[in-house]
Amino acid sequence: MNYSNTSLLLARIAVAFPMLFYGVDKAIHGLDWIDNSLAAIGLPSFLSYGVLVGEIVAPLAMLIGFRTRIASGIFLINTLVAFLVARTSDLFVLNQFGGWSLDLLFMFTLGALILTLTGAGKWAVSTNSDWD
C-alpha cells in the first residue's frame, strides 16, 4: 500500500492548522509589535499585513489543498521573515526545558519547504496544476 497521499494530507494539517492560531491572534490583537520590529530594521510598517497572508490565507489554502505549492511557498517566506525579523537572537538558545527555542519555527519552515516541493497530493481541492 502507498500512503503518500495520506501522508501529504496529514502534513498539510500538521503544518497549516497550528499556524492559523498565530494568524487569528494577530488579526484580533493587532500587528503593532510587528510594525515596530519592521521599523527597527528600516522596513515600512505596511509589510506587517503580509503576516496575515502568511498565517491565515496561506494555511487555509494549504489545508484545503488549493494551489498548495504557492500557499506553502508563501508560508515558507513568512517563517523565514519571522526568523530574520524577530528570532535571530534565539538561534543558539535553549528553552526552559532544554529544547531549542526555535524548534517550532524550524518545524513550520521545514514542513512548508516539503509541501512547496511535493504539493498537496490527490486529496486536495485542486490537483490539476503544477502549482498544486
ZAGUBA-271623 format. One record per residue (C-alpha): residue number from 1; residue in one letter; x, y, z. Coordinates in steps of 0.25 Angstrom, whole numbers. Layout:
<nodes>
<node><num>NUM</num><residu>A</residu><x>X</x><y>Y</y><z>Z</z></node>
...
</nodes>
This chain:
<nodes>
<node><num>1</num><residu>M</residu><x>0</x><y>0</y><z>0</z></node>
<node><num>2</num><residu>N</residu><x>4</x><y>14</y><z>-3</z></node>
<node><num>3</num><residu>Y</residu><x>1</x><y>24</y><z>7</z></node>
<node><num>4</num><residu>S</residu><x>7</x><y>36</y><z>1</z></node>
<node><num>5</num><residu>N</residu><x>-6</x><y>44</y><z>-1</z></node>
<node><num>6</num><residu>T</residu><x>-10</x><y>41</y><z>13</z></node>
<node><num>7</num><residu>S</residu><x>4</x><y>46</y><z>18</z></node>
<node><num>8</num><residu>L</residu><x>3</x><y>59</y><z>10</z></node>
<node><num>9</num><residu>L</residu><x>-11</x><y>62</y><z>15</z></node>
<node><num>10</num><residu>L</residu><x>-6</x><y>59</y><z>30</z></node>
<node><num>11</num><residu>A</residu><x>6</x><y>68</y><z>27</z></node>
<node><num>12</num><residu>R</residu><x>-3</x><y>79</y><z>22</z></node>
<node><num>13</num><residu>I</residu><x>-12</x><y>78</y><z>34</z></node>
<node><num>14</num><residu>A</residu><x>1</x><y>78</y><z>44</z></node>
<node><num>15</num><residu>V</residu><x>7</x><y>90</y><z>38</z></node>
<node><num>16</num><residu>A</residu><x>-5</x><y>99</y><z>34</z></node>
<node><num>17</num><residu>F</residu><x>-15</x><y>97</y><z>45</z></node>
<node><num>18</num><residu>P</residu><x>-6</x><y>101</y><z>57</z></node>
<node><num>19</num><residu>M</residu><x>-1</x><y>113</y><z>49</z></node>
<node><num>20</num><residu>L</residu><x>-16</x><y>118</y><z>48</z></node>
<node><num>21</num><residu>F</residu><x>-16</x><y>121</y><z>63</z></node>
<node><num>22</num><residu>Y</residu><x>-4</x><y>130</y><z>62</z></node>
<node><num>23</num><residu>G</residu><x>-10</x><y>138</y><z>50</z></node>
<node><num>24</num><residu>V</residu><x>-24</x><y>139</y><z>56</z></node>
<node><num>25</num><residu>D</residu><x>-18</x><y>144</y><z>69</z></node>
<node><num>26</num><residu>K</residu><x>-10</x><y>155</y><z>61</z></node>
<node><num>27</num><residu>A</residu><x>-23</x><y>158</y><z>54</z></node>
<node><num>28</num><residu>I</residu><x>-31</x><y>160</y><z>67</z></node>
<node><num>29</num><residu>H</residu><x>-20</x><y>167</y><z>75</z></node>
<node><num>30</num><residu>G</residu><x>-13</x><y>175</y><z>65</z></node>
<node><num>31</num><residu>L</residu><x>1</x><y>176</y><z>58</z></node>
<node><num>32</num><residu>D</residu><x>7</x><y>187</y><z>66</z></node>
<node><num>33</num><residu>W</residu><x>19</x><y>179</y><z>70</z></node>
<node><num>34</num><residu>I</residu><x>21</x><y>174</y><z>56</z></node>
<node><num>35</num><residu>D</residu><x>20</x><y>189</y><z>51</z></node>
<node><num>36</num><residu>N</residu><x>31</x><y>193</y><z>62</z></node>
<node><num>37</num><residu>S</residu><x>40</x><y>181</y><z>58</z></node>
<node><num>38</num><residu>L</residu><x>40</x><y>185</y><z>43</z></node>
<node><num>39</num><residu>A</residu><x>42</x><y>199</y><z>46</z></node>
<node><num>40</num><residu>A</residu><x>54</x><y>196</y><z>55</z></node>
<node><num>41</num><residu>I</residu><x>61</x><y>189</y><z>43</z></node>
<node><num>42</num><residu>G</residu><x>57</x><y>200</y><z>33</z></node>
<node><num>43</num><residu>L</residu><x>45</x><y>194</y><z>26</z></node>
<node><num>44</num><residu>P</residu><x>31</x><y>200</y><z>24</z></node>
<node><num>45</num><residu>S</residu><x>21</x><y>196</y><z>34</z></node>
<node><num>46</num><residu>F</residu><x>10</x><y>193</y><z>24</z></node>
<node><num>47</num><residu>L</residu><x>18</x><y>180</y><z>21</z></node>
<node><num>48</num><residu>S</residu><x>13</x><y>175</y><z>34</z></node>
<node><num>49</num><residu>Y</residu><x>0</x><y>171</y><z>27</z></node>
<node><num>50</num><residu>G</residu><x>8</x><y>160</y><z>20</z></node>
<node><num>51</num><residu>V</residu><x>7</x><y>153</y><z>33</z></node>
<node><num>52</num><residu>L</residu><x>-8</x><y>151</y><z>31</z></node>
<node><num>53</num><residu>V</residu><x>-6</x><y>145</y><z>17</z></node>
<node><num>54</num><residu>G</residu><x>5</x><y>136</y><z>22</z></node>
<node><num>55</num><residu>E</residu><x>-2</x><y>132</y><z>35</z></node>
<node><num>56</num><residu>I</residu><x>-17</x><y>132</y><z>31</z></node>
<node><num>57</num><residu>V</residu><x>-19</x><y>131</y><z>16</z></node>
<node><num>58</num><residu>A</residu><x>-7</x><y>122</y><z>12</z></node>
<node><num>59</num><residu>P</residu><x>-10</x><y>112</y><z>23</z></node>
<node><num>60</num><residu>L</residu><x>-25</x><y>112</y><z>19</z></node>
<node><num>61</num><residu>A</residu><x>-21</x><y>109</y><z>5</z></node>
<node><num>62</num><residu>M</residu><x>-11</x><y>98</y><z>9</z></node>
<node><num>63</num><residu>L</residu><x>-22</x><y>91</y><z>18</z></node>
<node><num>64</num><residu>I</residu><x>-32</x><y>90</y><z>7</z></node>
<node><num>65</num><residu>G</residu><x>-21</x><y>87</y><z>-4</z></node>
<node><num>66</num><residu>F</residu><x>-23</x><y>99</y><z>-13</z></node>
<node><num>67</num><residu>R</residu><x>-10</x><y>103</y><z>-20</z></node>
<node><num>68</num><residu>T</residu><x>-3</x><y>97</y><z>-9</z></node>
<node><num>69</num><residu>R</residu><x>11</x><y>99</y><z>-15</z></node>
<node><num>70</num><residu>I</residu><x>9</x><y>114</y><z>-16</z></node>
<node><num>71</num><residu>A</residu><x>2</x><y>115</y><z>-2</z></node>
<node><num>72</num><residu>S</residu><x>13</x><y>107</y><z>4</z></node>
<node><num>73</num><residu>G</residu><x>24</x><y>116</y><z>-2</z></node>
<node><num>74</num><residu>I</residu><x>17</x><y>128</y><z>4</z></node>
<node><num>75</num><residu>F</residu><x>16</x><y>121</y><z>17</z></node>
<node><num>76</num><residu>L</residu><x>31</x><y>118</y><z>16</z></node>
<node><num>77</num><residu>I</residu><x>35</x><y>132</y><z>13</z></node>
<node><num>78</num><residu>N</residu><x>26</x><y>136</y><z>25</z></node>
<node><num>79</num><residu>T</residu><x>34</x><y>127</y><z>34</z></node>
<node><num>80</num><residu>L</residu><x>48</x><y>132</y><z>29</z></node>
<node><num>81</num><residu>V</residu><x>44</x><y>146</y><z>31</z></node>
<node><num>82</num><residu>A</residu><x>39</x><y>143</y><z>45</z></node>
<node><num>83</num><residu>F</residu><x>53</x><y>137</y><z>48</z></node>
<node><num>84</num><residu>L</residu><x>60</x><y>149</y><z>42</z></node>
<node><num>85</num><residu>V</residu><x>52</x><y>160</y><z>48</z></node>
<node><num>86</num><residu>A</residu><x>49</x><y>154</y><z>61</z></node>
<node><num>87</num><residu>R</residu><x>56</x><y>142</y><z>65</z></node>
<node><num>88</num><residu>T</residu><x>71</x><y>142</y><z>60</z></node>
<node><num>89</num><residu>S</residu><x>75</x><y>145</y><z>75</z></node>
<node><num>90</num><residu>D</residu><x>69</x><y>131</y><z>78</z></node>
<node><num>91</num><residu>L</residu><x>78</x><y>123</y><z>69</z></node>
<node><num>92</num><residu>F</residu><x>87</x><y>117</y><z>79</z></node>
<node><num>93</num><residu>V</residu><x>77</x><y>118</y><z>91</z></node>
<node><num>94</num><residu>L</residu><x>71</x><y>106</y><z>98</z></node>
<node><num>95</num><residu>N</residu><x>57</x><y>108</y><z>105</z></node>
<node><num>96</num><residu>Q</residu><x>54</x><y>105</y><z>119</z></node>
<node><num>97</num><residu>F</residu><x>52</x><y>90</y><z>116</z></node>
<node><num>98</num><residu>G</residu><x>65</x><y>89</y><z>109</z></node>
<node><num>99</num><residu>G</residu><x>59</x><y>89</y><z>95</z></node>
<node><num>100</num><residu>W</residu><x>63</x><y>98</y><z>84</z></node>
<node><num>101</num><residu>S</residu><x>56</x><y>111</y><z>85</z></node>
<node><num>102</num><residu>L</residu><x>53</x><y>111</y><z>70</z></node>
<node><num>103</num><residu>D</residu><x>48</x><y>97</y><z>69</z></node>
<node><num>104</num><residu>L</residu><x>34</x><y>100</y><z>66</z></node>
<node><num>105</num><residu>L</residu><x>38</x><y>111</y><z>55</z></node>
<node><num>106</num><residu>F</residu><x>48</x><y>101</y><z>50</z></node>
<node><num>107</num><residu>M</residu><x>37</x><y>90</y><z>48</z></node>
<node><num>108</num><residu>F</residu><x>28</x><y>100</y><z>42</z></node>
<node><num>109</num><residu>T</residu><x>39</x><y>104</y><z>32</z></node>
<node><num>110</num><residu>L</residu><x>43</x><y>90</y><z>28</z></node>
<node><num>111</num><residu>G</residu><x>28</x><y>86</y><z>27</z></node>
<node><num>112</num><residu>A</residu><x>26</x><y>98</y><z>18</z></node>
<node><num>113</num><residu>L</residu><x>38</x><y>94</y><z>9</z></node>
<node><num>114</num><residu>I</residu><x>34</x><y>80</y><z>8</z></node>
<node><num>115</num><residu>L</residu><x>20</x><y>84</y><z>3</z></node>
<node><num>116</num><residu>T</residu><x>25</x><y>94</y><z>-6</z></node>
<node><num>117</num><residu>L</residu><x>34</x><y>83</y><z>-13</z></node>
<node><num>118</num><residu>T</residu><x>23</x><y>72</y><z>-12</z></node>
<node><num>119</num><residu>G</residu><x>10</x><y>79</y><z>-14</z></node>
<node><num>120</num><residu>A</residu><x>-3</x><y>74</y><z>-7</z></node>
<node><num>121</num><residu>G</residu><x>-5</x><y>60</y><z>-13</z></node>
<node><num>122</num><residu>K</residu><x>-18</x><y>55</y><z>-18</z></node>
<node><num>123</num><residu>W</residu><x>-27</x><y>59</y><z>-6</z></node>
<node><num>124</num><residu>A</residu><x>-28</x><y>73</y><z>-9</z></node>
<node><num>125</num><residu>V</residu><x>-38</x><y>83</y><z>-15</z></node>
<node><num>126</num><residu>S</residu><x>-28</x><y>86</y><z>-27</z></node>
<node><num>127</num><residu>T</residu><x>-20</x><y>75</y><z>-33</z></node>
<node><num>128</num><residu>N</residu><x>-18</x><y>78</y><z>-48</z></node>
<node><num>129</num><residu>S</residu><x>-7</x><y>89</y><z>-48</z></node>
<node><num>130</num><residu>D</residu><x>8</x><y>89</y><z>-45</z></node>
<node><num>131</num><residu>W</residu><x>4</x><y>99</y><z>-34</z></node>
<node><num>132</num><residu>D</residu><x>-4</x><y>88</y><z>-27</z></node>
</nodes>
